[in-house]
Amino acid sequence: MSRAGSRAPRVKGERGRCEACGGALPTDGEQFKFQHRVFHAACFRCHRCGTAISTPDDAQGRDGRPLCGSCAASAKAGKSAKPDAKVDTTAPVPSCKECARPITSGMVEKLGSKYHMSCWKCKRCNTQLRNVFEQLDGKVLCEPCYFVKLAES
C-alpha cells in the first residue's frame, strides 16, 4: 500500500497532512514546504539523523527527504549516517501546559513550558502565536492585544 493511501482524509480548516508525522496541517499553523512536501515546523528534521532543521533553506536532500548539512555532506562523500545519531524512543512524551494532552508532534517550548503548536495562542484573541509575543499580568498575548490591554490599564 502506498504511503499516500494510508493517510487520513483532509477535513475543513486544515491544509493537508504533515509529511513526517501524518498529522493535520492547520491553516493557521507554522509549517515548512520542502521540495513539494509540507511539514509541521517541529517535525522538520533530518531524514538520516533526526536533527531539527530550523528552516527549509537550511535543508538539503532529494525526493522530499530533508537532510541537515552534516548528513548531506556525508551522503555526497558516500558515508553512512552519524553512528551516534539515534532518536530516543524511550524518552517520556511531554504534556502540553495548556491542554495537558501528550505532545507527539508540533511542539513549542516557550517560557519554560511545552505546548502543542495549536495551543500556543493569545489569551485575549485566541490567535496562534509566532515568535513575537508579550506577557502581561501572567497572560501570553499577541503584540496587538498587548498594546490594547496596556492602553486599558
N, C-alpha and C positions, 0 to 999 in steps of 0.2 A: 504494500500500500504506500502510496506517495505521502510525503510529509504534509503536503497541502490538503490531501484528502482527509487527514485526521484532525484538522483544525475545527474549532467551533465556529458557527456562523457569526457574521457581523450583526451587531444589534444597534438600535438607534442611539446616537450620542457617542459612538466610538468610530475611530478612523481605520480600524483593522486590527491585526494581531502582531505582537512583537515576535520578531524572527527568533529570538533567543529563548524566551520563556513561554510563548504562545498566549500570553495574557493580552487582554484588551488594551488598545491604544486609545485613551480618551481624547476627544477633540481638543481639550484644553491642557493636556499634559505635555511635559517636555519629552521630546523624542528625537532620535537621530536617524537620518537616512544615509545609508552606505551602499553604494552600488545597487540601487533599486530595491533595497530591502530596508525595513524600518524596525528600529529597536527602541525600547524604553531607554532613557539616558542611563539609568542604573544597571541595565542589562548589557550595555555596550562594552564588551570585554574581548580580549584577545582570544581567538578561537583555539590557540595552542596552549597557552599557559594560564589563562583566566585573569590576567592583569586588567584592571579597569583602564579604559581608554577615554580620555576626557572629551575629545571631540572627533567627529568623522575626519577632520583634516589631519589628525594625528595618527590615523589608521592607514595601514596598507593591506594589501591582500587581493584575492580574486575570488570569483564565484560567490560574492556576497559574504565571505567569511573574513571578518576583520582580524588583522594581526598587529600587535604592538611593534614598535621599531626594532626591538631586540629579536623577536621571533621572525620578523620579515627578513632581517639581515641573516639570521641563521638559515632560513629557508633558501635564500639566494646562494648561500655558501654550501648548501646541501647537508646541513647539520639537522639533528632532531631537536625537538623542543627542549627547553631547560629541564635538566634532570630533577631539580629540586622544586619545580613548579607544579604543585598538586593542589587542587581545590579541596579544602577541608569539608567533607560532607558530614562529619560528626559534630561540628560546631552547633551550639544551640541556635535555634531560629529566633531572631529578635521580635519583640512585640511593638506595635505602634503605640505611641504615647496617647494619641487622640482616640483611637477606636479599640485598642487593646487586642486586636487580632494579630496573628503572626504575619510577619513581613517575609514573603517568599520571593518577591521581585519589586523593583521600583522603589527603593528606599532612599530617604532623605535624612541626613544627620545634621541637625541644627540645634544650637543652644543646649548641647549635651544630651539630646534625646533623639530617638529614631521615629520616623513617621513613614507611612505609605506616601508616595508622591501625591496621590489623590487626596490625602488627609492634610497635607501641608497647605492650609488655607488661611486667608484673612479672617479673623474672628468677627469682623464687622460686616463685610460684604460677601464673604464666602468665596472670593476669587482665589484660584490656586496661585500660590506664591512662587516666585522665581528666586533669583539671587538677591534682589533688593527687598528688604522688609524692615520694619521698625517694631519696637516694643514700647507699649505704654500701659501703665497700670497692670503689668504682668500679662498682657494680651499681645499676641503677634498680629500685626496689621500690615496691609499693603501701604505703600507710600501715600497714595491719595487719601485713604481713610485715616492715616496717622495725622495728616495735616488738618483734616476736618475735625477729628477728635481733639486735637491740640487747640484748635480755634474755639471749640465748645467749652474748654476748661477755663 
